[in-house]
C-alpha cells in the first residue's frame, strides 16, 4: 500500500460508505467538537493518513492531522474543505462529479417550474381548504418559451440548459470563461445576464471566488417579474438582499435548495408564497447518493492502492 495509517471518517456519510469504511478499512469516526474530540485527536490524529468527509474540514482539523495525505469528499462541491490548508501541504482531494449532475439539474428545473407555476403554493392552497372555500388561485407564469440565464455553465449548468431547450426556452449564460462549444448567448457579467432573462438559475461552485456573486444589483436587474433558482451554494447569493427583494416584491420569486447558514432559513421567507424552500436535496435521491458513496469508496481504494484518485480536484 502507498499509505498505511488510520482512515478517518469526518461527519456523517451515506450508509453504504459508512458501512464499508468500518468493515473494510477499520475507519475511526471523529467525535463531535469538544473534549472527546480533543482527546481523540491527541491519540489518533498523528496516525491519520486519509480523511473521508461530507460536511467538510477546517484548517484547524487539517492541522491536527500531520500525516494527512488525502481528503475524499462526498459531494461535488468542496467549499467546506479548507483547500488552502491542503494545498500548502500537498494533500490531495477528490470529489464526486458527474454522478449527481442529472439529479441536481432535475431539481433546478423542478424548482423553476414550481416557483413559476405555483406547485408548492397551489398544494398549500388546496390543503388549507381555500379552493373548496371558493377562493381563486392567482394566475401563474409561463415556463415554456421563457428566457433563462444560467450562472455557471459547468457540468450541471449544461444539463440544466439541455433540459430547458426541450421546453423551448432561450438559454443564455455567464461563466468565468466563455464556453466555446455551445450556441447559447454569453453575458459578460451576472448583472447583464440577469437583466436579459426571465429567470436566473445559479449553478456555480461555492467558495471565495463566487461569494455574493448574485448581489443586490443582480436581483434588481432580474426585477419584479424575475425568478431566481439556487441549487448551488447559499454563499453565492447575498441572502439579506434576496430576503429584502422577495419581501418587497422587487423580485418575482425564488426556488432555493441552499442557504447561507444551513439548516437555518430566514424566518421572513416562511410567509412568502412565491418562495419555494427545499432542505438541500439536489443530489438526494436513492440512486445518486448510492453512486456518490460508491465513487467515494473507489477514490479511497485507488488512493490506498497507488496514491492516485479517480476524480481528483485540481488544486491550483
Ligand atoms: C452534498 C452537494 O455535498 O455535492 C454537493 O456539492 O451539495 C451535496 O451533494 C451532500 O449533502 C453530501 O454531503
py3Dmol code that shows the C-alpha trace and the ligand (Angstrom):
import py3Dmol

protein = """\
ATOM      1  CA  UNK A   1       0.000   0.000   0.000  1.00  0.00           C
ATOM      2  CA  UNK A   2       1.135   3.526  -0.753  1.00  0.00           C
ATOM      3  CA  UNK A   3      -0.004   4.715   2.635  1.00  0.00           C
ATOM      4  CA  UNK A   4      -0.631   2.930   5.827  1.00  0.00           C
ATOM      5  CA  UNK A   5      -2.197   4.654   8.771  1.00  0.00           C
ATOM      6  CA  UNK A   6      -5.651   5.413  10.027  1.00  0.00           C
ATOM      7  CA  UNK A   7      -8.667   6.204   7.837  1.00  0.00           C
ATOM      8  CA  UNK A   8     -10.781   8.901   9.496  1.00  0.00           C
ATOM      9  CA  UNK A   9     -14.495   9.480   8.925  1.00  0.00           C
ATOM     10  CA  UNK A  10     -15.337  13.159   9.421  1.00  0.00           C
ATOM     11  CA  UNK A  11     -19.097  13.709   9.886  1.00  0.00           C
ATOM     12  CA  UNK A  12     -21.965  11.510   8.785  1.00  0.00           C
ATOM     13  CA  UNK A  13     -21.803   9.898   5.343  1.00  0.00           C
ATOM     14  CA  UNK A  14     -24.112   7.776   3.210  1.00  0.00           C
ATOM     15  CA  UNK A  15     -24.792   4.441   4.998  1.00  0.00           C
ATOM     16  CA  UNK A  16     -23.068   2.446   2.236  1.00  0.00           C
ATOM     17  CA  UNK A  17     -19.901   4.492   2.695  1.00  0.00           C
ATOM     18  CA  UNK A  18     -20.026   4.325   6.497  1.00  0.00           C
ATOM     19  CA  UNK A  19     -20.544   0.569   6.475  1.00  0.00           C
ATOM     20  CA  UNK A  20     -17.695  -0.072   4.066  1.00  0.00           C
ATOM     21  CA  UNK A  21     -15.332   2.315   5.850  1.00  0.00           C
ATOM     22  CA  UNK A  22     -15.822   0.429   9.093  1.00  0.00           C
ATOM     23  CA  UNK A  23     -15.965  -3.108   7.693  1.00  0.00           C
ATOM     24  CA  UNK A  24     -13.094  -2.923   5.191  1.00  0.00           C
ATOM     25  CA  UNK A  25     -10.902  -0.112   6.453  1.00  0.00           C
ATOM     26  CA  UNK A  26     -11.437  -0.097  10.246  1.00  0.00           C
ATOM     27  CA  UNK A  27     -12.048   3.633   9.895  1.00  0.00           C
ATOM     28  CA  UNK A  28     -12.344   5.716  13.051  1.00  0.00           C
ATOM     29  CA  UNK A  29     -15.079   8.317  13.456  1.00  0.00           C
ATOM     30  CA  UNK A  30     -14.127  11.806  14.542  1.00  0.00           C
ATOM     31  CA  UNK A  31     -16.140  12.778  17.631  1.00  0.00           C
ATOM     32  CA  UNK A  32     -18.169  15.998  17.620  1.00  0.00           C
ATOM     33  CA  UNK A  33     -16.248  19.143  18.702  1.00  0.00           C
ATOM     34  CA  UNK A  34     -15.466  19.167  22.423  1.00  0.00           C
ATOM     35  CA  UNK A  35     -13.280  17.415  24.985  1.00  0.00           C
ATOM     36  CA  UNK A  36     -13.771  13.978  23.477  1.00  0.00           C
ATOM     37  CA  UNK A  37     -12.584  15.239  20.099  1.00  0.00           C
ATOM     38  CA  UNK A  38      -9.513  16.811  21.729  1.00  0.00           C
ATOM     39  CA  UNK A  39      -8.604  13.520  23.375  1.00  0.00           C
ATOM     40  CA  UNK A  40      -9.348  11.594  20.177  1.00  0.00           C
ATOM     41  CA  UNK A  41      -7.120  13.862  18.083  1.00  0.00           C
ATOM     42  CA  UNK A  42      -4.298  13.737  20.618  1.00  0.00           C
ATOM     43  CA  UNK A  43      -4.348   9.949  20.455  1.00  0.00           C
ATOM     44  CA  UNK A  44      -5.213   9.210  16.804  1.00  0.00           C
ATOM     45  CA  UNK A  45      -4.533  12.477  14.942  1.00  0.00           C
ATOM     46  CA  UNK A  46      -0.835  11.736  14.350  1.00  0.00           C
ATOM     47  CA  UNK A  47      -1.703   8.453  12.582  1.00  0.00           C
ATOM     48  CA  UNK A  48      -4.445   9.597  10.221  1.00  0.00           C
ATOM     49  CA  UNK A  49      -3.440   9.327   6.555  1.00  0.00           C
ATOM     50  CA  UNK A  50      -6.790   9.683   4.779  1.00  0.00           C
ATOM     51  CA  UNK A  51      -9.957  11.557   5.787  1.00  0.00           C
ATOM     52  CA  UNK A  52     -13.377  10.903   4.238  1.00  0.00           C
ATOM     53  CA  UNK A  53     -15.853  13.723   4.720  1.00  0.00           C
ATOM     54  CA  UNK A  54     -19.231  15.103   3.685  1.00  0.00           C
ATOM     55  CA  UNK A  55     -19.624  18.171   5.940  1.00  0.00           C
ATOM     56  CA  UNK A  56     -16.043  19.338   5.317  1.00  0.00           C
ATOM     57  CA  UNK A  57     -12.831  20.035   7.231  1.00  0.00           C
ATOM     58  CA  UNK A  58     -11.477  23.343   8.508  1.00  0.00           C
ATOM     59  CA  UNK A  59      -7.834  24.383   8.764  1.00  0.00           C
ATOM     60  CA  UNK A  60      -7.695  23.568  12.468  1.00  0.00           C
ATOM     61  CA  UNK A  61      -8.761  19.969  11.949  1.00  0.00           C
ATOM     62  CA  UNK A  62      -6.420  19.528   8.976  1.00  0.00           C
ATOM     63  CA  UNK A  63      -3.657  20.977  11.135  1.00  0.00           C
ATOM     64  CA  UNK A  64      -4.320  18.335  13.792  1.00  0.00           C
ATOM     65  CA  UNK A  65      -3.580  15.571  11.259  1.00  0.00           C
ATOM     66  CA  UNK A  66       0.154  15.878  10.470  1.00  0.00           C
ATOM     67  CA  UNK A  67       0.320  12.746   8.267  1.00  0.00           C
ATOM     68  CA  UNK A  68      -2.830  13.512   6.287  1.00  0.00           C
ATOM     69  CA  UNK A  69      -2.212  12.725   2.609  1.00  0.00           C
ATOM     70  CA  UNK A  70      -5.705  12.705   1.056  1.00  0.00           C
ATOM     71  CA  UNK A  71      -9.183  14.066   1.663  1.00  0.00           C
ATOM     72  CA  UNK A  72     -12.021  12.168  -0.030  1.00  0.00           C
ATOM     73  CA  UNK A  73     -15.070  14.442  -0.251  1.00  0.00           C
ATOM     74  CA  UNK A  74     -18.638  13.145  -0.599  1.00  0.00           C
ATOM     75  CA  UNK A  75     -20.172  15.823  -2.809  1.00  0.00           C
ATOM     76  CA  UNK A  76     -19.136  17.647  -5.966  1.00  0.00           C
ATOM     77  CA  UNK A  77     -18.859  20.921  -4.017  1.00  0.00           C
ATOM     78  CA  UNK A  78     -15.864  21.039  -1.680  1.00  0.00           C
ATOM     79  CA  UNK A  79     -16.147  24.606  -0.401  1.00  0.00           C
ATOM     80  CA  UNK A  80     -16.419  23.285   3.174  1.00  0.00           C
ATOM     81  CA  UNK A  81     -12.922  21.810   2.911  1.00  0.00           C
ATOM     82  CA  UNK A  82     -10.169  24.364   3.548  1.00  0.00           C
ATOM     83  CA  UNK A  83      -8.305  23.894   0.275  1.00  0.00           C
ATOM     84  CA  UNK A  84      -5.597  26.414   1.207  1.00  0.00           C
ATOM     85  CA  UNK A  85      -4.656  24.193   4.131  1.00  0.00           C
ATOM     86  CA  UNK A  86      -4.487  21.182   1.781  1.00  0.00           C
ATOM     87  CA  UNK A  87      -2.541  22.964  -0.941  1.00  0.00           C
ATOM     88  CA  UNK A  88       0.202  24.212   1.333  1.00  0.00           C
ATOM     89  CA  UNK A  89       0.892  20.637   2.460  1.00  0.00           C
ATOM     90  CA  UNK A  90       0.414  18.866  -0.867  1.00  0.00           C
ATOM     91  CA  UNK A  91      -2.612  16.956   0.401  1.00  0.00           C
ATOM     92  CA  UNK A  92      -4.746  15.670  -2.472  1.00  0.00           C
ATOM     93  CA  UNK A  93      -8.532  15.978  -2.690  1.00  0.00           C
ATOM     94  CA  UNK A  94     -11.274  14.113  -4.547  1.00  0.00           C
ATOM     95  CA  UNK A  95     -14.956  14.987  -5.051  1.00  0.00           C
ATOM     96  CA  UNK A  96     -17.959  13.272  -6.664  1.00  0.00           C
ATOM     97  CA  UNK A  97     -18.640  14.940 -10.030  1.00  0.00           C
ATOM     98  CA  UNK A  98     -20.841  13.588 -12.859  1.00  0.00           C
ATOM     99  CA  UNK A  99     -22.821  11.042 -10.857  1.00  0.00           C
ATOM    100  CA  UNK A 100     -25.060  13.769  -9.408  1.00  0.00           C
ATOM    101  CA  UNK A 101     -25.345  16.026 -12.459  1.00  0.00           C
ATOM    102  CA  UNK A 102     -28.721  14.750 -13.666  1.00  0.00           C
ATOM    103  CA  UNK A 103     -30.431  14.841 -10.290  1.00  0.00           C
ATOM    104  CA  UNK A 104     -29.246  18.356  -9.466  1.00  0.00           C
ATOM    105  CA  UNK A 105     -30.308  19.553 -12.924  1.00  0.00           C
ATOM    106  CA  UNK A 106     -33.700  17.866 -12.477  1.00  0.00           C
ATOM    107  CA  UNK A 107     -34.194  19.694  -9.190  1.00  0.00           C
ATOM    108  CA  UNK A 108     -33.203  23.035 -10.705  1.00  0.00           C
ATOM    109  CA  UNK A 109     -35.798  22.690 -13.470  1.00  0.00           C
ATOM    110  CA  UNK A 110     -38.321  21.370 -10.956  1.00  0.00           C
ATOM    111  CA  UNK A 111     -37.691  24.409  -8.754  1.00  0.00           C
ATOM    112  CA  UNK A 112     -38.153  26.722 -11.728  1.00  0.00           C
ATOM    113  CA  UNK A 113     -41.479  25.127 -12.644  1.00  0.00           C
ATOM    114  CA  UNK A 114     -42.570  25.067  -9.009  1.00  0.00           C
ATOM    115  CA  UNK A 115     -41.918  28.754  -8.363  1.00  0.00           C
ATOM    116  CA  UNK A 116     -43.294  29.971 -11.704  1.00  0.00           C
ATOM    117  CA  UNK A 117     -46.337  27.649 -11.819  1.00  0.00           C
ATOM    118  CA  UNK A 118     -47.070  27.637  -8.099  1.00  0.00           C
ATOM    119  CA  UNK A 119     -46.847  23.914  -7.406  1.00  0.00           C
ATOM    120  CA  UNK A 120     -45.988  24.223  -3.726  1.00  0.00           C
ATOM    121  CA  UNK A 121     -48.206  27.282  -3.289  1.00  0.00           C
ATOM    122  CA  UNK A 122     -51.082  25.537  -5.067  1.00  0.00           C
ATOM    123  CA  UNK A 123     -50.667  22.480  -2.876  1.00  0.00           C
ATOM    124  CA  UNK A 124     -50.849  24.665   0.234  1.00  0.00           C
ATOM    125  CA  UNK A 125     -53.932  26.398  -1.227  1.00  0.00           C
ATOM    126  CA  UNK A 126     -55.755  23.084  -1.701  1.00  0.00           C
ATOM    127  CA  UNK A 127     -54.707  21.628   1.662  1.00  0.00           C
ATOM    128  CA  UNK A 128     -55.817  24.617   3.690  1.00  0.00           C
ATOM    129  CA  UNK A 129     -59.249  24.394   2.063  1.00  0.00           C
ATOM    130  CA  UNK A 130     -59.042  27.661   0.142  1.00  0.00           C
ATOM    131  CA  UNK A 131     -60.070  26.003  -3.128  1.00  0.00           C
ATOM    132  CA  UNK A 132     -63.060  24.301  -1.512  1.00  0.00           C
ATOM    133  CA  UNK A 133     -63.994  27.639   0.036  1.00  0.00           C
ATOM    134  CA  UNK A 134     -64.279  29.171  -3.411  1.00  0.00           C
ATOM    135  CA  UNK A 135     -61.119  31.279  -3.328  1.00  0.00           C
ATOM    136  CA  UNK A 136     -59.264  31.837  -6.610  1.00  0.00           C
ATOM    137  CA  UNK A 137     -55.666  30.784  -7.007  1.00  0.00           C
ATOM    138  CA  UNK A 138     -53.700  33.552  -8.725  1.00  0.00           C
ATOM    139  CA  UNK A 139     -52.582  33.104 -12.309  1.00  0.00           C
ATOM    140  CA  UNK A 140     -49.013  31.928 -12.646  1.00  0.00           C
ATOM    141  CA  UNK A 141     -46.231  32.499 -15.124  1.00  0.00           C
ATOM    142  CA  UNK A 142     -45.498  30.503 -18.255  1.00  0.00           C
ATOM    143  CA  UNK A 143     -42.277  28.467 -18.208  1.00  0.00           C
ATOM    144  CA  UNK A 144     -42.060  27.129 -21.780  1.00  0.00           C
ATOM    145  CA  UNK A 145     -40.511  29.606 -24.161  1.00  0.00           C
ATOM    146  CA  UNK A 146     -39.104  31.907 -21.495  1.00  0.00           C
ATOM    147  CA  UNK A 147     -35.600  33.301 -21.362  1.00  0.00           C
ATOM    148  CA  UNK A 148     -33.461  31.548 -18.775  1.00  0.00           C
ATOM    149  CA  UNK A 149     -29.973  32.575 -17.675  1.00  0.00           C
ATOM    150  CA  UNK A 150     -27.551  30.005 -16.317  1.00  0.00           C
ATOM    151  CA  UNK A 151     -24.949  31.321 -13.912  1.00  0.00           C
ATOM    152  CA  UNK A 152     -22.091  28.813 -14.166  1.00  0.00           C
ATOM    153  CA  UNK A 153     -22.063  26.689 -17.314  1.00  0.00           C
ATOM    154  CA  UNK A 154     -20.257  23.660 -15.928  1.00  0.00           C
ATOM    155  CA  UNK A 155     -21.482  20.075 -15.965  1.00  0.00           C
ATOM    156  CA  UNK A 156     -24.678  20.833 -14.046  1.00  0.00           C
ATOM    157  CA  UNK A 157     -25.303  24.115 -15.867  1.00  0.00           C
ATOM    158  CA  UNK A 158     -25.117  22.330 -19.214  1.00  0.00           C
ATOM    159  CA  UNK A 159     -27.508  19.637 -18.009  1.00  0.00           C
ATOM    160  CA  UNK A 160     -29.967  22.332 -16.911  1.00  0.00           C
ATOM    161  CA  UNK A 161     -29.614  24.128 -20.253  1.00  0.00           C
ATOM    162  CA  UNK A 162     -30.160  20.884 -22.152  1.00  0.00           C
ATOM    163  CA  UNK A 163     -33.417  20.241 -20.275  1.00  0.00           C
ATOM    164  CA  UNK A 164     -34.603  23.814 -20.855  1.00  0.00           C
ATOM    165  CA  UNK A 165     -34.030  23.512 -24.588  1.00  0.00           C
ATOM    166  CA  UNK A 166     -36.770  20.871 -24.587  1.00  0.00           C
ATOM    167  CA  UNK A 167     -39.071  23.494 -23.016  1.00  0.00           C
ATOM    168  CA  UNK A 168     -38.364  25.866 -25.880  1.00  0.00           C
ATOM    169  CA  UNK A 169     -36.554  28.240 -23.534  1.00  0.00           C
ATOM    170  CA  UNK A 170     -33.918  30.641 -24.789  1.00  0.00           C
ATOM    171  CA  UNK A 171     -30.824  29.869 -22.764  1.00  0.00           C
ATOM    172  CA  UNK A 172     -28.026  32.326 -22.108  1.00  0.00           C
ATOM    173  CA  UNK A 173     -25.233  32.148 -19.540  1.00  0.00           C
ATOM    174  CA  UNK A 174     -22.462  33.817 -17.660  1.00  0.00           C
ATOM    175  CA  UNK A 175     -19.362  31.899 -16.680  1.00  0.00           C
ATOM    176  CA  UNK A 176     -15.837  32.813 -15.559  1.00  0.00           C
ATOM    177  CA  UNK A 177     -14.722  31.922 -19.047  1.00  0.00           C
ATOM    178  CA  UNK A 178     -16.798  31.908 -22.194  1.00  0.00           C
ATOM    179  CA  UNK A 179     -17.578  28.325 -23.245  1.00  0.00           C
ATOM    180  CA  UNK A 180     -16.612  27.565 -26.856  1.00  0.00           C
ATOM    181  CA  UNK A 181     -18.693  24.539 -27.746  1.00  0.00           C
ATOM    182  CA  UNK A 182     -22.197  25.909 -27.031  1.00  0.00           C
ATOM    183  CA  UNK A 183     -24.520  28.139 -29.045  1.00  0.00           C
ATOM    184  CA  UNK A 184     -26.043  29.888 -26.000  1.00  0.00           C
ATOM    185  CA  UNK A 185     -25.551  33.642 -25.798  1.00  0.00           C
ATOM    186  CA  UNK A 186     -22.821  34.735 -23.400  1.00  0.00           C
ATOM    187  CA  UNK A 187     -23.404  37.600 -20.982  1.00  0.00           C
ATOM    188  CA  UNK A 188     -20.297  39.464 -19.831  1.00  0.00           C
ATOM    189  CA  UNK A 189     -21.467  39.776 -16.215  1.00  0.00           C
ATOM    190  CA  UNK A 190     -24.088  38.387 -13.823  1.00  0.00           C
ATOM    191  CA  UNK A 191     -25.926  41.759 -13.921  1.00  0.00           C
ATOM    192  CA  UNK A 192     -26.015  41.729 -17.716  1.00  0.00           C
ATOM    193  CA  UNK A 193     -27.318  38.155 -17.664  1.00  0.00           C
ATOM    194  CA  UNK A 194     -29.980  38.908 -15.048  1.00  0.00           C
ATOM    195  CA  UNK A 195     -31.133  41.963 -16.981  1.00  0.00           C
ATOM    196  CA  UNK A 196     -31.813  39.928 -20.128  1.00  0.00           C
ATOM    197  CA  UNK A 197     -33.730  36.908 -18.748  1.00  0.00           C
ATOM    198  CA  UNK A 198     -37.000  35.933 -17.052  1.00  0.00           C
ATOM    199  CA  UNK A 199     -35.284  33.518 -14.688  1.00  0.00           C
ATOM    200  CA  UNK A 200     -31.763  33.029 -13.395  1.00  0.00           C
ATOM    201  CA  UNK A 201     -30.505  29.600 -12.324  1.00  0.00           C
ATOM    202  CA  UNK A 202     -27.435  29.532 -10.080  1.00  0.00           C
ATOM    203  CA  UNK A 203     -25.160  26.501 -10.578  1.00  0.00           C
ATOM    204  CA  UNK A 204     -21.682  27.847  -9.824  1.00  0.00           C
ATOM    205  CA  UNK A 205     -19.304  26.309  -7.295  1.00  0.00           C
ATOM    206  CA  UNK A 206     -19.336  27.892  -3.831  1.00  0.00           C
ATOM    207  CA  UNK A 207     -16.272  29.311  -2.086  1.00  0.00           C
ATOM    208  CA  UNK A 208     -14.430  32.603  -2.047  1.00  0.00           C
ATOM    209  CA  UNK A 209     -14.496  33.106  -5.837  1.00  0.00           C
ATOM    210  CA  UNK A 210     -18.291  33.228  -6.058  1.00  0.00           C
ATOM    211  CA  UNK A 211     -19.271  34.833  -2.745  1.00  0.00           C
ATOM    212  CA  UNK A 212     -22.343  37.087  -3.193  1.00  0.00           C
ATOM    213  CA  UNK A 213     -21.949  36.915  -6.972  1.00  0.00           C
ATOM    214  CA  UNK A 214     -25.734  37.294  -7.034  1.00  0.00           C
ATOM    215  CA  UNK A 215     -25.703  40.742  -5.435  1.00  0.00           C
ATOM    216  CA  UNK A 216     -28.476  43.242  -4.728  1.00  0.00           C
ATOM    217  CA  UNK A 217     -27.696  44.680  -8.170  1.00  0.00           C
ATOM    218  CA  UNK A 218     -28.182  41.316  -9.884  1.00  0.00           C
ATOM    219  CA  UNK A 219     -31.507  40.816  -8.080  1.00  0.00           C
ATOM    220  CA  UNK A 220     -32.607  44.319  -9.106  1.00  0.00           C
ATOM    221  CA  UNK A 221     -31.713  43.530 -12.728  1.00  0.00           C
ATOM    222  CA  UNK A 222     -33.843  40.378 -12.521  1.00  0.00           C
ATOM    223  CA  UNK A 223     -36.672  42.554 -11.246  1.00  0.00           C
ATOM    224  CA  UNK A 224     -40.274  42.124 -10.033  1.00  0.00           C
ATOM    225  CA  UNK A 225     -41.130  39.714 -12.867  1.00  0.00           C
ATOM    226  CA  UNK A 226     -37.891  37.759 -12.491  1.00  0.00           C
ATOM    227  CA  UNK A 227     -37.287  34.436 -10.770  1.00  0.00           C
ATOM    228  CA  UNK A 228     -34.204  33.064  -9.058  1.00  0.00           C
ATOM    229  CA  UNK A 229     -33.361  29.380  -8.651  1.00  0.00           C
ATOM    230  CA  UNK A 230     -30.377  28.428  -6.478  1.00  0.00           C
ATOM    231  CA  UNK A 231     -29.177  24.818  -6.314  1.00  0.00           C
ATOM    232  CA  UNK A 232     -25.503  25.780  -5.872  1.00  0.00           C
ATOM    233  CA  UNK A 233     -24.493  27.231  -2.504  1.00  0.00           C
ATOM    234  CA  UNK A 234     -26.171  29.807  -0.294  1.00  0.00           C
ATOM    235  CA  UNK A 235     -22.941  31.797  -0.243  1.00  0.00           C
ATOM    236  CA  UNK A 236     -23.261  32.611  -3.963  1.00  0.00           C
ATOM    237  CA  UNK A 237     -26.292  34.820  -3.253  1.00  0.00           C
ATOM    238  CA  UNK A 238     -26.394  37.895  -0.998  1.00  0.00           C
ATOM    239  CA  UNK A 239     -29.064  36.341   1.201  1.00  0.00           C
ATOM    240  CA  UNK A 240     -30.015  39.530   3.057  1.00  0.00           C
ATOM    241  CA  UNK A 241     -30.545  41.311  -0.252  1.00  0.00           C
ATOM    242  CA  UNK A 242     -32.555  38.340  -1.514  1.00  0.00           C
ATOM    243  CA  UNK A 243     -34.875  38.363   1.508  1.00  0.00           C
ATOM    244  CA  UNK A 244     -35.384  42.113   1.133  1.00  0.00           C
ATOM    245  CA  UNK A 245     -36.103  41.810  -2.591  1.00  0.00           C
ATOM    246  CA  UNK A 246     -38.586  38.966  -2.101  1.00  0.00           C
ATOM    247  CA  UNK A 247     -40.372  40.597   0.827  1.00  0.00           C
ATOM    248  CA  UNK A 248     -40.743  43.920  -1.012  1.00  0.00           C
ATOM    249  CA  UNK A 249     -41.832  42.447  -4.342  1.00  0.00           C
ATOM    250  CA  UNK A 250     -38.679  43.720  -6.052  1.00  0.00           C
ATOM    251  CA  UNK A 251     -38.084  40.097  -7.148  1.00  0.00           C
ATOM    252  CA  UNK A 252     -40.865  37.907  -8.535  1.00  0.00           C
ATOM    253  CA  UNK A 253     -39.996  34.708  -6.716  1.00  0.00           C
ATOM    254  CA  UNK A 254     -37.293  32.210  -5.815  1.00  0.00           C
ATOM    255  CA  UNK A 255     -36.735  28.472  -5.504  1.00  0.00           C
ATOM    256  CA  UNK A 256     -33.960  27.824  -3.011  1.00  0.00           C
ATOM    257  CA  UNK A 257     -32.322  24.496  -2.200  1.00  0.00           C
ATOM    258  CA  UNK A 258     -29.346  26.091  -0.438  1.00  0.00           C
ATOM    259  CA  UNK A 259     -28.904  28.803   2.188  1.00  0.00           C
ATOM    260  CA  UNK A 260     -26.184  30.877   3.812  1.00  0.00           C
ATOM    261  CA  UNK A 261     -26.181  29.046   7.165  1.00  0.00           C
ATOM    262  CA  UNK A 262     -27.905  25.691   6.700  1.00  0.00           C
ATOM    263  CA  UNK A 263     -30.102  24.372   8.173  1.00  0.00           C
ATOM    264  CA  UNK A 264     -31.185  27.900   9.158  1.00  0.00           C
ATOM    265  CA  UNK A 265     -33.647  29.538   6.752  1.00  0.00           C
ATOM    266  CA  UNK A 266     -34.533  33.219   7.252  1.00  0.00           C
ATOM    267  CA  UNK A 267     -37.902  33.467   9.074  1.00  0.00           C
ATOM    268  CA  UNK A 268     -39.100  36.169   6.692  1.00  0.00           C
ATOM    269  CA  UNK A 269     -39.251  33.625   3.863  1.00  0.00           C
ATOM    270  CA  UNK A 270     -41.717  31.292   5.593  1.00  0.00           C
ATOM    271  CA  UNK A 271     -44.649  33.640   4.999  1.00  0.00           C
ATOM    272  CA  UNK A 272     -43.936  34.193   1.302  1.00  0.00           C
ATOM    273  CA  UNK A 273     -45.979  32.106  -1.128  1.00  0.00           C
ATOM    274  CA  UNK A 274     -43.707  32.980  -4.055  1.00  0.00           C
ATOM    275  CA  UNK A 275     -40.710  31.233  -2.488  1.00  0.00           C
ATOM    276  CA  UNK A 276     -40.012  27.502  -2.685  1.00  0.00           C
ATOM    277  CA  UNK A 277     -37.860  26.294   0.221  1.00  0.00           C
ATOM    278  CA  UNK A 278     -36.024  22.978  -0.003  1.00  0.00           C
ATOM    279  CA  UNK A 279     -33.668  21.291   2.514  1.00  0.00           C
ATOM    280  CA  UNK A 280     -30.562  20.938   0.260  1.00  0.00           C
ATOM    281  CA  UNK A 281     -31.758  17.895  -1.670  1.00  0.00           C
ATOM    282  CA  UNK A 282     -30.215  18.461  -5.118  1.00  0.00           C
ATOM    283  CA  UNK A 283     -28.347  15.157  -5.087  1.00  0.00           C
ATOM    284  CA  UNK A 284     -30.559  13.424  -2.545  1.00  0.00           C
ATOM    285  CA  UNK A 285     -32.055  10.532  -4.485  1.00  0.00           C
ATOM    286  CA  UNK A 286     -31.511   6.893  -3.559  1.00  0.00           C
ATOM    287  CA  UNK A 287     -29.771   6.273  -6.877  1.00  0.00           C
ATOM    288  CA  UNK A 288     -27.473   9.294  -6.883  1.00  0.00           C
ATOM    289  CA  UNK A 289     -26.467   9.105  -3.233  1.00  0.00           C
ATOM    290  CA  UNK A 290     -25.563   5.432  -3.693  1.00  0.00           C
ATOM    291  CA  UNK A 291     -23.479   6.350  -6.753  1.00  0.00           C
ATOM    292  CA  UNK A 292     -21.771   9.137  -4.777  1.00  0.00           C
ATOM    293  CA  UNK A 293     -20.951   6.695  -1.964  1.00  0.00           C
ATOM    294  CA  UNK A 294     -19.520   4.200  -4.458  1.00  0.00           C
ATOM    295  CA  UNK A 295     -17.369   6.913  -6.033  1.00  0.00           C
ATOM    296  CA  UNK A 296     -16.069   7.902  -2.604  1.00  0.00           C
ATOM    297  CA  UNK A 297     -15.115   4.276  -1.956  1.00  0.00           C
ATOM    298  CA  UNK A 298     -13.445   3.927  -5.367  1.00  0.00           C
ATOM    299  CA  UNK A 299     -11.388   7.040  -4.676  1.00  0.00           C
ATOM    300  CA  UNK A 300     -10.308   5.649  -1.320  1.00  0.00           C
ATOM    301  CA  UNK A 301      -9.464   2.242  -2.753  1.00  0.00           C
ATOM    302  CA  UNK A 302      -7.436   3.764  -5.585  1.00  0.00           C
ATOM    303  CA  UNK A 303      -5.578   6.140  -3.299  1.00  0.00           C
ATOM    304  CA  UNK A 304      -4.588   3.348  -0.932  1.00  0.00           C
ATOM    305  CA  UNK A 305      -3.511   1.176  -3.866  1.00  0.00           C
ATOM    306  CA  UNK A 306      -1.391   3.586  -5.901  1.00  0.00           C
ATOM    307  CA  UNK A 307      -1.634   7.090  -4.435  1.00  0.00           C
ATOM    308  CA  UNK A 308      -3.869   8.433  -7.213  1.00  0.00           C
ATOM    309  CA  UNK A 309      -7.539   9.410  -7.212  1.00  0.00           C
ATOM    310  CA  UNK A 310     -10.390   8.504  -9.591  1.00  0.00           C
ATOM    311  CA  UNK A 311     -11.882  12.013  -9.525  1.00  0.00           C
ATOM    312  CA  UNK A 312      -9.196  14.372  -8.253  1.00  0.00           C
ATOM    313  CA  UNK A 313      -9.835  18.074  -7.719  1.00  0.00           C
ATOM    314  CA  UNK A 314      -7.182  20.287  -9.340  1.00  0.00           C
ATOM    315  CA  UNK A 315      -5.928  22.485  -6.510  1.00  0.00           C
ATOM    316  CA  UNK A 316      -4.081  25.205  -8.366  1.00  0.00           C
TER     317      UNK A 316
END
"""
ligand_1 = """\
13
LIG
C -23.854 17.459 -0.537
C -23.787 18.820 -2.535
O -22.491 17.505 -0.635
O -22.460 17.556 -3.998
C -22.649 18.631 -3.445
O -21.919 19.602 -3.659
O -24.189 19.904 -2.255
C -24.456 17.656 -1.917
O -24.409 16.536 -2.694
C -24.309 16.202 0.083
O -25.060 16.636 1.157
C -23.248 15.269 0.541
O -22.638 15.705 1.716
"""
view = py3Dmol.view(width=600, height=400)
view.addModel(protein, "pdb")
view.setStyle({"model": 0}, {"cartoon": {"style": "trace"}})
view.addModel(ligand_1, "xyz")
view.setStyle({"model": 1}, {"stick": {}})
view.zoomTo()
view.show()
